[in-house]
Each structure stands twice: as structure tokens, then as C-alpha cells.
Amino acid sequence: MINIDKKFLITFIASFILAIYQGGIIPYCIFFSLFFIFIIAYIYIIIQKHFVTAEVKIDDTIHTSSDAVECLTIVKCSFFLPAPYIVVRSLSYIEGSSGYEGEIINITKEEDVWIRNYIKFYHRGIYDLGTIELEISDLFHIFKLKKIVDCSAVVKVYPKIYNIQKLPIGGKDIYQQAIDIKSTYEDMFTIKDVRKYNFGDSLKKVHWKVSAKHDELFVKNSDSISGQEFAIFLNMNKANIELDKHGEKEEAMVDLCVSIVKYMQLRSICTRVFVNSILNRCINISSKDQFEILMDFFLTQKSDGEDEISEYLYKNFYKLQRNVHIALITSRIDALLCNNISMIKNYGYGITIFYNTIENKENAIYLSNLGVECMSIESMLHSMEGR
């Protein structure tokens, strides 16, 4: 899109009217001088449209929240005439910063101008850093041309994974507690996940029950614990937005969720993640591929759920085996949530709550008397490596 300077346009029209109605050498000299400048400026801006371009370079396109990245914008002019005035704007910067107006540069002749910007990502999402707007002016500043350059520089920002050393629940590590819970149930998946013995396999991996049944040695593919030993309920109700307009607390909730899942995965414990988003989701994570599916889900998922977490928890806890430990990650703890947790505890489930805010101390005391441990998400993340 090309814009013309209004002052010049008014002067040009006035000189034309003056030359027509008054005549004479001077009015016509003024008019033809302005007309000549007009033609030169227009040809110049058309040339610059084709020969001025931009390129965006980013070292890595995969990041996690709170990462900083260097974004290098290279503006090029492949014509011998100078480009005296160019405003370079990244459209993604404009959306993310109210005070950003762009960078003003000039290119004398066939050269490149490098612009370095450092961006810190505070939220998950997909960011297009490659859409550049070039506002080019001619030598006389009569015309302004806006040119959009798509450099295809897309950055994906995933939740941050913290290095959890221990998750103490009532003085006992969640990992050890999951092991103890597992020992009370027969693992049906272990019997199916076997193969015939190969020379060199460790005798520790031999599945003696299956081997005796088939009169042939069979070994387990993995000594990992399988089944549904741990569950996470993540509150992504749309009310989170009202409590957290900047989205920082929501990011902390998601970060904690994926960090716990990773912690369990490293210890070969299967985890089920329940999310009360607008489309309720239940994601089983027992492998690296399934963990990547979870990370992709959280890449763009925001708090948009309709169901209250207290109701969602009560409607879905029955899908878990008895005595399975539940980690509830929520923005706040209210009286209704306390009542529903009390009923769930009666069925024998262990529950730990990670929260951003708690309405009153009475709720915390009530949950403590039920044997429910409540931990602040902020203090939890600050205690981990990586904050």
C-alpha cells in the first residue's frame, strides 16, 4: 500500500490551479518542478518496493516459557540507489508490546542492516516472529510504501519442566507411595508385555509364571510399573482468567503439571492427566510419545473450561482404582471443593492439593484434618531447580 504526503498533494494541486488560471512562467515552473519531483519519487518508491526486503534468523525455534531468544532481522537492499528512510516493525512485537514503534534505519547502497532483538517468552504458545512490516519512504518523503515480508520464523513455546527431586506427601515420597499402592494390585499389563528369552538376557527379567505355563522361558520387556498408579487433575476453568489476567499463575499450574508427569515418567509410573477444559480431556502418559502429546496439548490450551473443578473431580474420580493417589492442581480452594474432597477421601483415595490461592484458613485446617496436604504452587516451583 502506497500513501502520499497530504501537504505535498495540496501544494501540487494548488500549483496546478494557479498555473491554469493565472498563467505565466513562474506558476508553470513551480507546477512542472513539483510534477517532475512527483514522477521521480513515484518511480523511486516502486523500485525500492522490489529491491528492499528482509530476513529473520532465529537459532532455535523450540523453547519453553521464561526462555529468552535472540531474533536477528536483516534488511537488504539489492539496488545501487540508497534507501534513506525505512521503518522496520515486527508485527508480533506490536501485538505483544504497547510501546513498540519499530526501528528506523537507512541503507546507503547495496548493503545489509542487522537489527538484534531479545525476546523473553512468558507464556506458552506459537509465535510468528517472521512477519515483518517495512515502511519505505522516497528521497523527498512524498510517498510511503508499506511492504509485508513473511520470513516464516515460527517459534513454539512449551511449558517449562522443572527438575523435581522429591514430592513429599505427608512425609512420604509420591514415588514410593505409588510403588506401595502398586504392590497391592495385580499388574495385568506385565503378563501381556513379554517376549521369548534371547541369549544374553538377564535372568532377573525372566517372567517365571508365564515361563512355567508355556514350558519355555519368557522375559519382561521392561521392569517398569504399568497401570494407573497416579492421577493429576488440572483446573483449567475459564474463571482462571479473571483471577489471573496476566496469565502467570496459569503458566505455573501447567508447568507444575508437566513437571510432575515427567517426574513419574522417569520412574516408570503411568500417569493420567484430567483437564477440565472446554473439551474435557483425559490423557494417559506411559511413554515418551504420550508425554510429547501432552506437551503439544498444552502448547496452545488455555483456561476455557465450563465445569467447576470440584464438580469435575467428583464426576471422574471413580475412573481410578481405589487407593490411587490424586494430585489436584487448582487456582483456588473454596468450600465446595473441600466438601467434595471430603466425600472422595471416604472412598480411600489419597489427595494432595497444589493451589495458587486459598479463600480462608478454615478451609486449610479442614483439609488438614482430613489428611489432605495443601501446598502452594509458587513455593513449590521456587524450591525446584530451574526457577
C-alpha angles and dihedrals in degrees: 000000000000122000125192125216108257095213092054091046092053091047091048093051091045091052090050093051091046092051093048099046102032102028123188135124099279098052091047092047090053093047096047091045091055091043091052091049089048092054094045092048093049094049089046094052092048090053092049090050090064100036104041115077141149141226131198124210126191123176097215129016096195118076142150128234115285091027120132122217134190112233115196118199116193117195113198134193116192096183129088094233116087125248100217100183127030127157111204116201130176107214091211090057090051091055093048101041127046094199098049115115102162137251123294114216140162129210116206098194140323096345141116127241117206121208118190122201129176116212127191117202114216097171138046118252148093113290125195105209094163101076106100128181116207117196106196126189129194126237093272097041090237098124130039119196122196113205124183116210119192108205096174097233105153119173123197116208114198130189115281117253115215123205104247115197097180139356104204114201113187090336093312127100114248090227093056090043091054089051090052092048091049091054091063093059134061109244105226093185094061093066093052095045098071138112137190118283116265125199109271097028115136115256088224088071095054112119098218097188094055092041092054091048094052096032088234133093116264127179133202116251089219138006089218123128111250134186131061104311100143136033135191125199112198119195110223098159114151089243086078088077092059091050094043113030094171092051095230095125092048089053090051091051093051092044091054092047096054091041091057091046090051090048090054094043092055087056093047094247117144114231133197118208118201116195123186094209121145086277103041111232134199113187123188114210118193101129142041092256092054090049089054089052088055091050091050089050092054092045092086105005113117133178103287104131124134099200120087111239092236091058094040092052093048093049095051109033091087089068088072128078117257116272093021110143116242126205112201116198111192142157095233144001117230136171095266092054090050092053094050092047089053090057092046091051089058088065091060102258121143113225133192120184125209109192143175098208136006120208098221142348092250090069091053092048091047093052092045090055088053090055093252114140117215120201130182113243092215094053090043094055094043090056092055128084111261102043 
